[in-house]
Amino acid sequence: MREFEYLQRELDDLRQANLLRRLREIVSSQGPVVYTAEDPKHPKILFCSNNYLNLASDHRVLSAAAAAAKSWGFGAAASRLICGTMSPHRDLETEFARWMKKESALYFPSGWTANQALLTALPKKGDLVLMDRLDHASIVDAVRGGQADFRTYRRDQLGRLEKHLSNPAYRRKFIVTESVFSMDGDRADLARLAELKNRYKAILIVDEAHGLGCLGPTGGGLAEELGLTDQADIIVAPLGKAVGSSGAMIASEQTVIDYLINKARPFIYTTAPPPACAAAALQAIRIIQTEPDRPKRLQDKASRLRNRFSEMGLNIGQSTTQIIPVIVGTAEKALDWAAGLEAKGFFVLAIRPPTVPKGTARLRISVQSEHSEDQLTKLCEVLLALKK
Ligand SMILES: Cc1ncc(COP(=O)(O)O)c(C=O)c1O
């Protein structure tokens, strides 16, 4: 339609700037190897998924989902507050709260919704929200849409955060951070953030999207690894990554959970997630807690890969986890490298602005616990050839 020509013009501009995005179709289940619709006969070694522990296709997780679908049906049929709260939702919430050592937990349809719900409901006019300048879009957009003032800080310059925290003009202050940063693979300095939040009586919110399942003695995340679970006043934990299911948890005091149930519009006005997703997540969470070898295997492989990348002279930023950015600079170069990898049997996506700052386009390499040594070695060989 002529009325949509203005959209086409914008899309053309994006293409010109190497920033056009398109959907890639996978025609197999998720795992270290996948098949794409464009090339369904040749396997692609996958290095860009968040299926860090390979639980998305674990037979026990699949059985739990299938059994739940059989018992409970698939759709939840209504929002949680109408008639959509079913036993698998409650079972998951009880287990998650116990795991995080919090009074209560609430299950949301996605991490995006959880952050929207939390960050539009709790901070009020007259409050100040302080977020890391590279926090995930779900945090940034939620805070921007909320009623409170907000500022960003750099995690390598926490003095600025402290300056904002010491501003007496605000009634309450919230600090919102990812635990493991999704595009950089580095970790928040939770010990220092906890110290600051205590000194200035702020509320600390930790999004464990990329820490849950990957760090900590029982896979509970970065806060657990540092023995700081009690310092995170509110934990947000998307379940579509290491947990291999979908949806997200918020764990905190009962008052916070009751408030979200009563006041958070993104929780109230949406259909409850399918009970089978909750059952799959519960099974995966039990596996994570009882198989500590999985996150250990993941981090050992990631550590070896980071060392090899550094030896090869690749710029991996400050990564210390299973997310390893290979920062190449321009969007064009990132696309070239991704295409070069694909030609050699790898599937790694180019991450470009606005997802990452201009000039830092990258390949976001993410390791899975079940990647083989051979797959890691081949990846290094192809990257080295691309670098040359
Ligand atoms: C830090 C962080 N929070 C929240 C989300 C959103 O979670 P979901 O994909 O479940 O909406 C993501 C997703 O990538 C994320 O990286």
Ligand as a Chemical Component Dictionary entry (heavy atoms), coordinates in Angstrom:
data_LIG
# 
_chem_comp.id                   LIG 
_chem_comp.type                 NON-POLYMER 
_chem_comp.pdbx_formal_charge   0 
_chem_comp.three_letter_code    LIG 
# 
loop_
_chem_comp_atom.comp_id 
_chem_comp_atom.atom_id 
_chem_comp_atom.alt_atom_id 
_chem_comp_atom.type_symbol 
_chem_comp_atom.charge 
_chem_comp_atom.model_Cartn_x 
_chem_comp_atom.model_Cartn_y 
_chem_comp_atom.model_Cartn_z 
_chem_comp_atom.pdbx_ordinal 
LIG C1 C1 C 0 19.185 -9.414  30.615 1  
LIG C2 C2 C 0 17.921 -9.826  29.949 2  
LIG N1 N1 N 0 16.759 -9.577  30.575 3  
LIG C3 C3 C 0 15.584 -9.911  30.010 4  
LIG C4 C4 C 0 15.535 -10.543 28.789 5  
LIG C5 C5 C 0 14.206 -10.874 28.187 6  
LIG O1 O1 O 0 13.881 -12.196 28.443 7  
LIG P1 P1 P 0 12.877 -12.944 27.488 8  
LIG O2 O2 O 0 13.643 -13.365 26.283 9  
LIG O3 O3 O 0 12.360 -14.070 28.306 10 
LIG O4 O4 O 0 11.792 -11.957 27.148 11 
LIG C6 C6 C 0 16.718 -10.842 28.116 12 
LIG C7 C7 C 0 16.666 -11.519 26.796 13 
LIG O5 O5 O 0 17.565 -11.618 26.047 14 
LIG C8 C8 C 0 17.937 -10.469 28.702 15 
LIG O6 O6 O 0 19.105 -10.706 28.085 16 
# 
loop_
_chem_comp_bond.comp_id 
_chem_comp_bond.atom_id_1 
_chem_comp_bond.atom_id_2 
_chem_comp_bond.value_order 
_chem_comp_bond.pdbx_ordinal 
LIG C1 C2 SING 1  
LIG C2 N1 SING 2  
LIG C2 C8 DOUB 3  
LIG N1 C3 DOUB 4  
LIG C3 C4 SING 5  
LIG C4 C5 SING 6  
LIG C4 C6 DOUB 7  
LIG C5 O1 SING 8  
LIG O1 P1 SING 9  
LIG P1 O2 DOUB 10 
LIG P1 O3 SING 11 
LIG P1 O4 SING 12 
LIG C6 C7 SING 13 
LIG C6 C8 SING 14 
LIG C7 O5 DOUB 15 
LIG C8 O6 SING 16 
# 
